[in-house]
Amino acid sequence: MLNDPLANMFSKIINYEKIARKNIEIYQISTTIKKILDILKENGYVGEYKEITKEKGGALDLNLLGTINKCGVVKPRHAIKLDNYEKFEKRFLPAKDFGILVISTNQGYMTHIEAKKKKLGGRLVAYCY
């Protein structure tokens, strides 16, 4: 039994990127996964996705662009204040202004860049570069 669908999705994306596949089917879907995929799509890391209905439930058909070097979830979900973003950028991203951190705020999921502009804190969910 798989316990973390978000972590499973990111590990599947990394594995398929390494073998240069263009399409993935993700079977455990949720609104959180869809919102994080929307953020990755806006930032040019993944392509379009569409929802497919199967016999045993739904799935997502995701197109990969081949632009992801590494991505993953952050456990435990660290609380971030407005003045702590740089600390976590240094910890999870390889260089300044290279990659994104996905933050869960009270206004929804967004990148750390958007959260800085809106002067919001939140919980660190994932990273991608």
A tleap script that builds the chain and sets N, CA, C and O, in Angstrom:
source leaprc.protein.ff14SB
mol = sequence {
  NMET LEU ASN ASP PRO LEU ALA ASN MET PHE
  SER LYS ILE ILE ASN TYR GLU LYS ILE ALA
  ARG LYS ASN ILE GLU ILE TYR GLN ILE SER
  THR THR ILE LYS LYS ILE LEU ASP ILE LEU
  LYS GLU ASN GLY TYR VAL GLY GLU TYR LYS
  GLU ILE THR LYS GLU LYS GLY GLY ALA LEU
  ASP LEU ASN LEU LEU GLY THR ILE ASN LYS
  CYS GLY VAL VAL LYS PRO ARG HIE ALA ILE
  LYS LEU ASP ASN TYR GLU LYS PHE GLU LYS
  ARG PHE LEU PRO ALA LYS ASP PHE GLY ILE
  LEU VAL ILE SER THR ASN GLN GLY TYR MET
  THR HIE ILE GLU ALA LYS LYS LYS LYS LEU
  GLY GLY ARG LEU VAL ALA TYR CYS CTYR
}
set mol.1.N position { 0.840 -1.180 0.000 }
set mol.1.CA position { 0.000 0.000 0.000 }
set mol.1.C position { 0.885 1.242 0.000 }
set mol.1.O position { 1.847 1.331 0.762 }
set mol.2.N position { 0.559 2.170 -0.836 }
set mol.2.CA position { 1.330 3.398 -0.946 }
set mol.2.C position { 0.692 4.471 -0.075 }
set mol.2.O position { -0.519 4.685 -0.128 }
set mol.3.N position { 1.513 5.142 0.727 }
set mol.3.CA position { 0.966 6.059 1.718 }
set mol.3.C position { 0.897 7.510 1.264 }
set mol.3.O position { 0.027 8.248 1.726 }
set mol.4.N position { 1.779 7.937 0.383 }
set mol.4.CA position { 1.816 9.340 -0.005 }
set mol.4.C position { 1.671 9.468 -1.523 }
set mol.4.O position { 2.658 9.315 -2.244 }
set mol.5.N position { 0.471 9.742 -2.019 }
set mol.5.CA position { 0.264 9.831 -3.465 }
set mol.5.C position { 1.088 10.932 -4.131 }
set mol.5.O position { 1.509 10.777 -5.278 }
set mol.6.N position { 1.324 12.042 -3.425 }
set mol.6.CA position { 2.108 13.132 -3.997 }
set mol.6.C position { 3.569 12.713 -4.190 }
set mol.6.O position { 4.165 12.988 -5.232 }
set mol.7.N position { 4.136 12.053 -3.189 }
set mol.7.CA position { 5.507 11.566 -3.302 }
set mol.7.C position { 5.622 10.494 -4.390 }
set mol.7.O position { 6.618 10.444 -5.111 }
set mol.8.N position { 4.612 9.647 -4.505 }
set mol.8.CA position { 4.612 8.630 -5.555 }
set mol.8.C position { 4.571 9.268 -6.944 }
set mol.8.O position { 5.238 8.803 -7.868 }
set mol.9.N position { 3.782 10.336 -7.083 }
set mol.9.CA position { 3.709 11.026 -8.366 }
set mol.9.C position { 5.066 11.626 -8.738 }
set mol.9.O position { 5.519 11.488 -9.874 }
set mol.10.N position { 5.713 12.294 -7.777 }
set mol.10.CA position { 7.007 12.907 -8.070 }
set mol.10.C position { 8.070 11.862 -8.390 }
set mol.10.O position { 8.887 12.079 -9.285 }
set mol.11.N position { 8.081 10.745 -7.690 }
set mol.11.CA position { 9.083 9.718 -7.991 }
set mol.11.C position { 8.828 9.090 -9.359 }
set mol.11.O position { 9.771 8.743 -10.069 }
set mol.12.N position { 7.555 8.942 -9.727 }
set mol.12.CA position { 7.227 8.420 -11.049 }
set mol.12.C position { 7.649 9.398 -12.145 }
set mol.12.O position { 8.152 8.987 -13.191 }
set mol.13.N position { 7.441 10.695 -11.903 }
set mol.13.CA position { 7.871 11.706 -12.874 }
set mol.13.C position { 9.380 11.654 -13.065 }
set mol.13.O position { 9.858 11.686 -14.199 }
set mol.14.N position { 10.139 11.575 -11.972 }
set mol.14.CA position { 11.598 11.521 -12.069 }
set mol.14.C position { 12.048 10.275 -12.821 }
set mol.14.O position { 12.927 10.356 -13.679 }
set mol.15.N position { 11.458 9.131 -12.512 }
set mol.15.CA position { 11.837 7.890 -13.180 }
set mol.15.C position { 11.543 7.945 -14.672 }
set mol.15.O position { 12.351 7.483 -15.477 }
set mol.16.N position { 10.402 8.500 -15.051 }
set mol.16.CA position { 10.052 8.587 -16.466 }
set mol.16.C position { 10.883 9.644 -17.189 }
set mol.16.O position { 11.146 9.509 -18.384 }
set mol.17.N position { 11.298 10.687 -16.484 }
set mol.17.CA position { 12.188 11.678 -17.095 }
set mol.17.C position { 13.554 11.051 -17.398 }
set mol.17.O position { 14.161 11.341 -18.430 }
set mol.18.N position { 14.031 10.191 -16.491 }
set mol.18.CA position { 15.344 9.558 -16.684 }
set mol.18.C position { 15.371 8.635 -17.885 }
set mol.18.O position { 16.393 8.529 -18.563 }
set mol.19.N position { 14.254 7.960 -18.159 }
set mol.19.CA position { 14.225 7.055 -19.306 }
set mol.19.C position { 13.628 7.716 -20.549 }
set mol.19.O position { 13.343 7.044 -21.540 }
set mol.20.N position { 13.442 9.027 -20.488 }
set mol.20.CA position { 13.007 9.858 -21.620 }
set mol.20.C position { 11.638 9.460 -22.167 }
set mol.20.O position { 11.428 9.474 -23.380 }
set mol.21.N position { 10.718 9.111 -21.293 }
set mol.21.CA position { 9.342 8.858 -21.702 }
set mol.21.C position { 8.613 10.185 -21.835 }
set mol.21.O position { 8.993 11.170 -21.203 }
set mol.22.N position { 7.583 10.215 -22.642 }
set mol.22.CA position { 6.839 11.447 -22.869 }
set mol.22.C position { 5.484 11.478 -22.168 }
set mol.22.O position { 4.936 12.556 -21.943 }
set mol.23.N position { 4.941 10.327 -21.823 }
set mol.23.CA position { 3.618 10.273 -21.188 }
set mol.23.C position { 3.656 9.420 -19.931 }
set mol.23.O position { 4.370 8.419 -19.867 }
set mol.24.N position { 2.880 9.828 -18.932 }
set mol.24.CA position { 2.727 9.082 -17.692 }
set mol.24.C position { 1.240 8.969 -17.399 }
set mol.24.O position { 0.469 9.886 -17.680 }
set mol.25.N position { 0.848 7.843 -16.835 }
set mol.25.CA position { -0.497 7.729 -16.287 }
set mol.25.C position { -0.372 7.691 -14.774 }
set mol.25.O position { 0.296 6.817 -14.222 }
set mol.26.N position { -1.009 8.633 -14.109 }
set mol.26.CA position { -0.991 8.724 -12.655 }
set mol.26.C position { -2.355 8.252 -12.166 }
set mol.26.O position { -3.385 8.821 -12.529 }
set mol.27.N position { -2.354 7.199 -11.332 }
set mol.27.CA position { -3.616 6.575 -10.952 }
set mol.27.C position { -4.206 7.123 -9.664 }
set mol.27.O position { -5.426 7.118 -9.502 }
set mol.28.N position { -3.382 7.592 -8.750 }
set mol.28.CA position { -3.919 8.173 -7.521 }
set mol.28.C position { -4.023 9.677 -7.727 }
set mol.28.O position { -3.013 10.381 -7.691 }
set mol.29.N position { -5.236 10.174 -7.941 }
set mol.29.CA position { -5.389 11.601 -8.220 }
set mol.29.C position { -6.187 12.260 -7.109 }
set mol.29.O position { -7.041 11.644 -6.472 }
set mol.30.N position { -5.880 13.529 -6.899 }
set mol.30.CA position { -6.606 14.335 -5.921 }
set mol.30.C position { -6.548 15.784 -6.384 }
set mol.30.O position { -5.854 16.107 -7.348 }
set mol.31.N position { -7.272 16.648 -5.701 }
set mol.31.CA position { -7.243 18.058 -6.073 }
set mol.31.C position { -5.877 18.668 -5.774 }
set mol.31.O position { -5.433 19.568 -6.488 }
set mol.32.N position { -5.204 18.188 -4.724 }
set mol.32.CA position { -3.857 18.673 -4.419 }
set mol.32.C position { -2.899 18.346 -5.552 }
set mol.32.O position { -2.120 19.202 -5.972 }
set mol.33.N position { -2.948 17.127 -6.044 }
set mol.33.CA position { -2.073 16.722 -7.150 }
set mol.33.C position { -2.364 17.560 -8.390 }
set mol.33.O position { -1.438 17.984 -9.081 }
set mol.34.N position { -3.633 17.799 -8.675 }
set mol.34.CA position { -3.984 18.600 -9.854 }
set mol.34.C position { -3.483 20.039 -9.719 }
set mol.34.O position { -2.985 20.611 -10.689 }
set mol.35.N position { -3.608 20.630 -8.526 }
set mol.35.CA position { -3.153 22.004 -8.331 }
set mol.35.C position { -1.641 22.103 -8.442 }
set mol.35.O position { -1.128 23.068 -9.010 }
set mol.36.N position { -0.920 21.126 -7.912 }
set mol.36.CA position { 0.539 21.150 -8.011 }
set mol.36.C position { 0.978 20.917 -9.453 }
set mol.36.O position { 1.957 21.513 -9.901 }
set mol.37.N position { 0.269 20.060 -10.185 }
set mol.37.CA position { 0.579 19.888 -11.610 }
set mol.37.C position { 0.296 21.166 -12.396 }
set mol.37.O position { 1.018 21.478 -13.342 }
set mol.38.N position { -0.746 21.909 -12.017 }
set mol.38.CA position { -1.014 23.200 -12.666 }
set mol.38.C position { 0.140 24.177 -12.433 }
set mol.38.O position { 0.535 24.905 -13.344 }
set mol.39.N position { 0.675 24.193 -11.216 }
set mol.39.CA position { 1.817 25.072 -10.914 }
set mol.39.C position { 3.041 24.660 -11.728 }
set mol.39.O position { 3.746 25.515 -12.265 }
set mol.40.N position { 3.294 23.357 -11.821 }
set mol.40.CA position { 4.431 22.880 -12.617 }
set mol.40.C position { 4.233 23.188 -14.096 }
set mol.40.O position { 5.195 23.478 -14.808 }
set mol.41.N position { 2.979 23.123 -14.561 }
set mol.41.CA position { 2.693 23.438 -15.961 }
set mol.41.C position { 2.900 24.920 -16.249 }
set mol.41.O position { 3.436 25.276 -17.299 }
set mol.42.N position { 2.482 25.790 -15.327 }
set mol.42.CA position { 2.657 27.234 -15.508 }
set mol.42.C position { 4.130 27.617 -15.573 }
set mol.42.O position { 4.495 28.567 -16.265 }
set mol.43.N position { 4.973 26.888 -14.859 }
set mol.43.CA position { 6.391 27.202 -14.817 }
set mol.43.C position { 7.206 26.427 -15.841 }
set mol.43.O position { 8.433 26.534 -15.850 }
set mol.44.N position { 6.559 25.652 -16.705 }
set mol.44.CA position { 7.226 25.005 -17.822 }
set mol.44.C position { 7.936 23.703 -17.492 }
set mol.44.O position { 8.841 23.304 -18.225 }
set mol.45.N position { 7.558 23.031 -16.421 }
set mol.45.CA position { 8.210 21.773 -16.072 }
set mol.45.C position { 7.492 20.559 -16.648 }
set mol.45.O position { 8.138 19.566 -16.980 }
set mol.46.N position { 6.187 20.617 -16.771 }
set mol.46.CA position { 5.416 19.533 -17.381 }
set mol.46.C position { 4.472 20.131 -18.414 }
set mol.46.O position { 4.229 21.337 -18.431 }
set mol.47.N position { 3.946 19.268 -19.273 }
set mol.47.CA position { 3.007 19.714 -20.295 }
set mol.47.C position { 1.571 19.594 -19.815 }
set mol.47.O position { 1.294 19.657 -18.617 }
set mol.48.N position { 0.687 19.425 -20.741 }
set mol.48.CA position { -0.740 19.319 -20.435 }
set mol.48.C position { -1.054 17.970 -19.794 }
set mol.48.O position { -0.318 16.997 -19.962 }
set mol.49.N position { -2.145 17.934 -19.067 }
set mol.49.CA position { -2.651 16.669 -18.551 }
set mol.49.C position { -4.149 16.622 -18.758 }
set mol.49.O position { -4.822 17.652 -18.805 }
set mol.50.N position { -4.656 15.414 -18.879 }
set mol.50.CA position { -6.101 15.252 -19.003 }
set mol.50.C position { -6.543 14.084 -18.137 }
set mol.50.O position { -5.787 13.144 -17.895 }
set mol.51.N position { -7.771 14.165 -17.683 }
set mol.51.CA position { -8.302 13.142 -16.798 }
set mol.51.C position { -8.961 12.049 -17.630 }
set mol.51.O position { -9.730 12.318 -18.553 }
set mol.52.N position { -8.637 10.808 -17.277 }
set mol.52.CA position { -9.166 9.644 -17.977 }
set mol.52.C position { -10.001 8.845 -16.983 }
set mol.52.O position { -9.607 8.691 -15.827 }
set mol.53.N position { -11.138 8.342 -17.420 }
set mol.53.CA position { -11.928 7.470 -16.549 }
set mol.53.C position { -11.605 6.026 -16.910 }
set mol.53.O position { -11.655 5.631 -18.074 }
set mol.54.N position { -11.276 5.258 -15.891 }
set mol.54.CA position { -10.958 3.837 -16.063 }
set mol.54.C position { -11.999 3.011 -15.326 }
set mol.54.O position { -12.880 3.559 -14.662 }
set mol.55.N position { -11.899 1.695 -15.441 }
set mol.55.CA position { -12.851 0.820 -14.760 }
set mol.55.C position { -12.740 0.935 -13.247 }
set mol.55.O position { -13.756 0.952 -12.552 }
set mol.56.N position { -11.524 1.013 -12.732 }
set mol.56.CA position { -11.316 1.030 -11.286 }
set mol.56.C position { -11.160 2.431 -10.727 }
set mol.56.O position { -10.741 2.576 -9.579 }
set mol.57.N position { -11.470 3.442 -11.469 }
set mol.57.CA position { -11.338 4.813 -10.996 }
set mol.57.C position { -10.708 5.690 -12.058 }
set mol.57.O position { -10.549 5.283 -13.209 }
set mol.58.N position { -10.355 6.887 -11.660 }
set mol.58.CA position { -9.799 7.827 -12.610 }
set mol.58.C position { -8.284 7.778 -12.669 }
set mol.58.O position { -7.628 7.181 -11.815 }
set mol.59.N position { -7.746 8.415 -13.690 }
set mol.59.CA position { -6.305 8.521 -13.859 }
set mol.59.C position { -6.028 9.821 -14.594 }
set mol.59.O position { -6.918 10.393 -15.223 }
set mol.60.N position { -4.800 10.279 -14.510 }
set mol.60.CA position { -4.353 11.449 -15.254 }
set mol.60.C position { -3.338 11.027 -16.287 }
set mol.60.O position { -2.425 10.261 -15.982 }
set mol.61.N position { -3.480 11.509 -17.499 }
set mol.61.CA position { -2.496 11.282 -18.557 }
set mol.61.C position { -1.675 12.559 -18.662 }
set mol.61.O position { -2.177 13.587 -19.118 }
set mol.62.N position { -0.417 12.499 -18.242 }
set mol.62.CA position { 0.448 13.668 -18.137 }
set mol.62.C position { 1.519 13.624 -19.207 }
set mol.62.O position { 2.184 12.603 -19.379 }
set mol.63.N position { 1.694 14.731 -19.933 }
set mol.63.CA position { 2.758 14.851 -20.925 }
set mol.63.C position { 3.996 15.467 -20.279 }
set mol.63.O position { 3.908 16.494 -19.606 }
set mol.64.N position { 5.149 14.831 -20.488 }
set mol.64.CA position { 6.403 15.346 -19.953 }
set mol.64.C position { 7.147 16.117 -21.034 }
set mol.64.O position { 7.082 15.773 -22.214 }
set mol.65.N position { 7.848 17.156 -20.623 }
set mol.65.CA position { 8.605 17.983 -21.562 }
set mol.65.C position { 10.102 17.689 -21.529 }
set mol.65.O position { 10.842 18.149 -22.399 }
set mol.66.N position { 10.549 16.932 -20.539 }
set mol.66.CA position { 11.975 16.630 -20.421 }
set mol.66.C position { 12.778 17.756 -19.802 }
set mol.66.O position { 13.979 17.856 -20.052 }
set mol.67.N position { 12.152 18.608 -19.002 }
set mol.67.CA position { 12.852 19.761 -18.431 }
set mol.67.C position { 13.110 19.638 -16.935 }
set mol.67.O position { 13.667 20.558 -16.336 }
set mol.68.N position { 12.722 18.530 -16.317 }
set mol.68.CA position { 12.895 18.382 -14.872 }
set mol.68.C position { 14.208 17.668 -14.573 }
set mol.68.O position { 14.472 16.584 -15.094 }
set mol.69.N position { 15.018 18.284 -13.734 }
set mol.69.CA position { 16.239 17.637 -13.258 }
set mol.69.C position { 15.961 16.844 -11.988 }
set mol.69.O position { 16.402 15.703 -11.855 }
set mol.70.N position { 15.235 17.446 -11.062 }
set mol.70.CA position { 14.868 16.781 -9.824 }
set mol.70.C position { 13.625 17.439 -9.248 }
set mol.70.O position { 13.438 18.650 -9.361 }
set mol.71.N position { 12.787 16.634 -8.637 }
set mol.71.CA position { 11.618 17.152 -7.942 }
set mol.71.C position { 11.258 16.183 -6.830 }
set mol.71.O position { 11.608 15.004 -6.876 }
set mol.72.N position { 10.563 16.691 -5.841 }
set mol.72.CA position { 10.176 15.836 -4.733 }
set mol.72.C position { 9.330 16.586 -3.727 }
set mol.72.O position { 9.139 17.798 -3.821 }
set mol.73.N position { 8.827 15.831 -2.760 }
set mol.73.CA position { 8.046 16.434 -1.684 }
set mol.73.C position { 8.960 16.686 -0.494 }
set mol.73.O position { 10.031 16.090 -0.378 }
set mol.74.N position { 8.527 17.565 0.375 }
set mol.74.CA position { 9.286 17.903 1.568 }
set mol.74.C position { 8.540 17.326 2.756 }
set mol.74.O position { 7.383 17.664 3.003 }
set mol.75.N position { 9.214 16.456 3.486 }
set mol.75.CA position { 8.642 15.879 4.700 }
set mol.75.C position { 9.610 16.117 5.832 }
set mol.75.O position { 10.786 15.802 5.646 }
set mol.76.N position { 9.255 16.622 6.946 }
set mol.76.CA position { 7.948 17.136 7.312 }
set mol.76.C position { 7.686 18.463 6.613 }
set mol.76.O position { 8.614 19.132 6.158 }
set mol.77.N position { 6.443 18.827 6.535 }
set mol.77.CA position { 6.053 20.072 5.883 }
set mol.77.C position { 6.425 21.242 6.792 }
set mol.77.O position { 5.713 21.561 7.744 }
set mol.78.N position { 7.551 21.871 6.478 }
set mol.78.CA position { 8.073 22.963 7.298 }
set mol.78.C position { 7.197 24.210 7.167 }
set mol.78.O position { 6.734 24.548 6.078 }
set mol.79.N position { 6.982 24.878 8.283 }
set mol.79.CA position { 6.292 26.165 8.269 }
set mol.79.C position { 7.305 27.228 7.856 }
set mol.79.O position { 8.428 27.255 8.360 }
set mol.80.N position { 6.904 28.097 6.942 }
set mol.80.CA position { 7.797 29.133 6.431 }
set mol.80.C position { 7.199 30.492 6.739 }
set mol.80.O position { 6.030 30.752 6.456 }
set mol.81.N position { 8.013 31.348 7.320 }
set mol.81.CA position { 7.630 32.744 7.502 }
set mol.81.C position { 8.205 33.533 6.338 }
set mol.81.O position { 9.001 33.011 5.558 }
set mol.82.N position { 7.808 34.767 6.227 }
set mol.82.CA position { 8.225 35.596 5.101 }
set mol.82.C position { 9.736 35.788 5.057 }
set mol.82.O position { 10.308 35.877 3.971 }
set mol.83.N position { 10.397 35.854 6.212 }
set mol.83.CA position { 11.838 36.081 6.216 }
set mol.83.C position { 12.656 34.794 6.166 }
set mol.83.O position { 13.884 34.862 6.223 }
set mol.84.N position { 12.019 33.613 6.060 }
set mol.84.CA position { 12.741 32.345 6.028 }
set mol.84.C position { 12.843 31.720 4.638 }
set mol.84.O position { 13.386 30.622 4.512 }
set mol.85.N position { 12.352 32.363 3.614 }
set mol.85.CA position { 12.363 31.750 2.288 }
set mol.85.C position { 13.779 31.452 1.800 }
set mol.85.O position { 14.016 30.409 1.192 }
set mol.86.N position { 14.704 32.342 2.056 }
set mol.86.CA position { 16.067 32.162 1.561 }
set mol.86.C position { 16.721 30.918 2.156 }
set mol.86.O position { 17.478 30.227 1.473 }
set mol.87.N position { 16.438 30.635 3.402 }
set mol.87.CA position { 16.995 29.451 4.065 }
set mol.87.C position { 16.551 28.167 3.360 }
set mol.87.O position { 17.358 27.268 3.129 }
set mol.88.N position { 15.278 28.092 3.025 }
set mol.88.CA position { 14.771 26.896 2.370 }
set mol.88.C position { 15.146 26.840 0.895 }
set mol.88.O position { 15.277 25.750 0.338 }
set mol.89.N position { 15.320 27.992 0.249 }
set mol.89.CA position { 15.827 27.999 -1.118 }
set mol.89.C position { 17.231 27.410 -1.152 }
set mol.89.O position { 17.552 26.622 -2.042 }
set mol.90.N position { 18.066 27.783 -0.194 }
set mol.90.CA position { 19.422 27.237 -0.135 }
set mol.90.C position { 19.410 25.744 0.148 }
set mol.90.O position { 20.264 25.008 -0.346 }
set mol.91.N position { 18.451 25.297 0.935 }
set mol.91.CA position { 18.401 23.890 1.318 }
set mol.91.C position { 17.906 22.985 0.188 }
set mol.91.O position { 18.446 21.895 -0.005 }
set mol.92.N position { 16.894 23.418 -0.558 }
set mol.92.CA position { 16.254 22.529 -1.522 }
set mol.92.C position { 16.552 22.844 -2.989 }
set mol.92.O position { 16.371 21.972 -3.840 }
set mol.93.N position { 16.997 24.047 -3.310 }
set mol.93.CA position { 17.267 24.406 -4.703 }
set mol.93.C position { 18.768 24.543 -4.922 }
set mol.93.O position { 19.478 24.966 -4.010 }
set mol.94.N position { 19.275 24.197 -6.113 }
set mol.94.CA position { 20.725 24.217 -6.334 }
set mol.94.C position { 21.335 25.607 -6.465 }
set mol.94.O position { 22.515 25.781 -6.159 }
set mol.95.N position { 20.573 26.599 -6.907 }
set mol.95.CA position { 21.112 27.950 -7.075 }
set mol.95.C position { 19.978 28.961 -6.914 }
set mol.95.O position { 18.798 28.615 -6.964 }
set mol.96.N position { 20.369 30.210 -6.721 }
set mol.96.CA position { 19.378 31.266 -6.564 }
set mol.96.C position { 18.652 31.482 -7.892 }
set mol.96.O position { 19.274 31.489 -8.954 }
set mol.97.N position { 17.346 31.655 -7.822 }
set mol.97.CA position { 16.477 31.849 -8.993 }
set mol.97.C position { 16.529 30.674 -9.971 }
set mol.97.O position { 16.349 30.858 -11.175 }
set mol.98.N position { 16.775 29.469 -9.456 }
set mol.98.CA position { 16.789 28.265 -10.289 }
set mol.98.C position { 15.872 27.244 -9.626 }
set mol.98.O position { 16.242 26.656 -8.610 }
set mol.99.N position { 14.688 27.025 -10.178 }
set mol.99.CA position { 13.732 26.094 -9.616 }
set mol.99.C position { 12.674 26.800 -8.796 }
set mol.99.O position { 12.715 28.014 -8.594 }
set mol.100.N position { 11.719 25.998 -8.328 }
set mol.100.CA position { 10.612 26.548 -7.546 }
set mol.100.C position { 10.381 25.705 -6.298 }
set mol.100.O position { 10.662 24.507 -6.271 }
set mol.101.N position { 9.867 26.357 -5.283 }
set mol.101.CA position { 9.335 25.697 -4.101 }
set mol.101.C position { 7.822 25.870 -4.146 }
set mol.101.O position { 7.338 26.969 -4.417 }
set mol.102.N position { 7.075 24.817 -3.888 }
set mol.102.CA position { 5.619 24.897 -3.861 }
set mol.102.C position { 5.204 25.067 -2.406 }
set mol.102.O position { 5.557 24.262 -1.545 }
set mol.103.N position { 4.448 26.128 -2.150 }
set mol.103.CA position { 4.040 26.497 -0.808 }
set mol.103.C position { 2.518 26.395 -0.699 }
set mol.103.O position { 1.794 26.805 -1.606 }
set mol.104.N position { 2.046 25.849 0.411 }
set mol.104.CA position { 0.620 25.827 0.707 }
set mol.104.C position { 0.327 27.011 1.626 }
set mol.104.O position { 0.776 27.034 2.772 }
set mol.105.N position { -0.415 27.981 1.132 }
set mol.105.CA position { -0.744 29.165 1.919 }
set mol.105.C position { -2.245 29.185 2.192 }
set mol.105.O position { -2.976 28.300 1.746 }
set mol.106.N position { -2.691 30.183 2.915 }
set mol.106.CA position { -4.121 30.308 3.161 }
set mol.106.C position { -4.873 30.780 1.920 }
set mol.106.O position { -6.104 30.799 1.919 }
set mol.107.N position { -4.154 31.162 0.862 }
set mol.107.CA position { -4.777 31.550 -0.409 }
set mol.107.C position { -4.583 30.482 -1.472 }
set mol.107.O position { -4.801 30.751 -2.653 }
set mol.108.N position { -4.175 29.269 -1.084 }
set mol.108.CA position { -4.010 28.156 -2.017 }
set mol.108.C position { -2.546 27.838 -2.250 }
set mol.108.O position { -1.656 28.423 -1.633 }
set mol.109.N position { -2.317 26.902 -3.152 }
set mol.109.CA position { -0.954 26.505 -3.492 }
set mol.109.C position { -0.349 27.514 -4.455 }
set mol.109.O position { -1.026 27.999 -5.363 }
set mol.110.N position { 0.919 27.829 -4.258 }
set mol.110.CA position { 1.622 28.759 -5.141 }
set mol.110.C position { 3.116 28.540 -5.016 }
set mol.110.O position { 3.579 27.829 -4.124 }
set mol.111.N position { 3.870 29.158 -5.920 }
set mol.111.CA position { 5.325 29.072 -5.839 }
set mol.111.C position { 5.830 30.033 -4.770 }
set mol.111.O position { 5.114 30.928 -4.320 }
set mol.112.N position { 7.077 29.824 -4.380 }
set mol.112.CA position { 7.643 30.703 -3.363 }
set mol.112.C position { 7.823 32.127 -3.890 }
set mol.112.O position { 7.828 33.077 -3.107 }
set mol.113.N position { 7.967 32.282 -5.183 }
set mol.113.CA position { 8.119 33.611 -5.786 }
set mol.113.C position { 6.815 34.400 -5.645 }
set mol.113.O position { 6.826 35.571 -5.265 }
set mol.114.N position { 5.694 33.746 -5.956 }
set mol.114.CA position { 4.391 34.404 -5.795 }
set mol.114.C position { 4.107 34.714 -4.331 }
set mol.114.O position { 3.571 35.774 -4.006 }
set mol.115.N position { 4.471 33.779 -3.444 }
set mol.115.CA position { 4.218 33.986 -2.016 }
set mol.115.C position { 5.038 35.156 -1.480 }
set mol.115.O position { 4.570 35.896 -0.615 }
set mol.116.N position { 6.262 35.328 -1.991 }
set mol.116.CA position { 7.083 36.482 -1.581 }
set mol.116.C position { 6.443 37.779 -2.035 }
set mol.116.O position { 6.402 38.753 -1.283 }
set mol.117.N position { 5.937 37.798 -3.281 }
set mol.117.CA position { 5.302 39.005 -3.807 }
set mol.117.C position { 4.047 39.370 -3.019 }
set mol.117.O position { 3.776 40.547 -2.782 }
set mol.118.N position { 3.286 38.360 -2.616 }
set mol.118.CA position { 2.060 38.611 -1.862 }
set mol.118.C position { 2.318 38.730 -0.363 }
set mol.118.O position { 1.397 38.976 0.415 }
set mol.119.N position { 3.584 38.554 0.038 }
set mol.119.CA position { 3.998 38.646 1.446 }
set mol.119.C position { 3.232 37.659 2.317 }
set mol.119.O position { 2.632 38.027 3.328 }
set mol.120.N position { 3.270 36.370 1.890 }
set mol.120.CA position { 2.578 35.312 2.603 }
set mol.120.C position { 3.567 34.254 3.098 }
set mol.120.O position { 4.598 34.006 2.472 }
set mol.121.N position { 3.241 33.656 4.202 }
set mol.121.CA position { 3.961 32.482 4.681 }
set mol.121.C position { 3.106 31.259 4.421 }
set mol.121.O position { 2.032 31.361 3.828 }
set mol.122.N position { 3.575 30.104 4.861 }
set mol.122.CA position { 2.781 28.905 4.661 }
set mol.122.C position { 3.553 27.667 5.001 }
set mol.122.O position { 4.466 27.701 5.826 }
set mol.123.N position { 3.199 26.579 4.377 }
set mol.123.CA position { 3.871 25.302 4.591 }
set mol.123.C position { 4.538 24.873 3.287 }
set mol.123.O position { 3.948 24.962 2.210 }
set mol.124.N position { 5.769 24.410 3.409 }
set mol.124.CA position { 6.537 23.948 2.256 }
set mol.124.C position { 6.050 22.563 1.878 }
set mol.124.O position { 6.039 21.660 2.714 }
set mol.125.N position { 5.644 22.382 0.620 }
set mol.125.CA position { 5.073 21.113 0.162 }
set mol.125.C position { 6.027 20.362 -0.732 }
set mol.125.O position { 6.266 19.174 -0.515 }
set mol.126.N position { 6.591 21.034 -1.751 }
set mol.126.CA position { 7.417 20.349 -2.738 }
set mol.126.C position { 8.420 21.307 -3.348 }
set mol.126.O position { 8.361 22.518 -3.137 }
set mol.127.N position { 9.347 20.735 -4.111 }
set mol.127.CA position { 10.337 21.527 -4.848 }
set mol.127.C position { 10.522 20.917 -6.223 }
set mol.127.O position { 10.256 19.732 -6.422 }
set mol.128.N position { 10.975 21.715 -7.166 }
set mol.128.CA position { 11.213 21.235 -8.516 }
set mol.128.C position { 12.236 22.138 -9.194 }
set mol.128.O position { 12.151 23.362 -9.103 }
set mol.129.N position { 13.199 21.528 -9.871 }
set mol.129.CA position { 14.161 22.286 -10.685 }
set mol.129.C position { 14.640 21.449 -11.839 }
set mol.129.O position { 15.455 21.909 -12.640 }
savepdb mol mol.pdb
quit
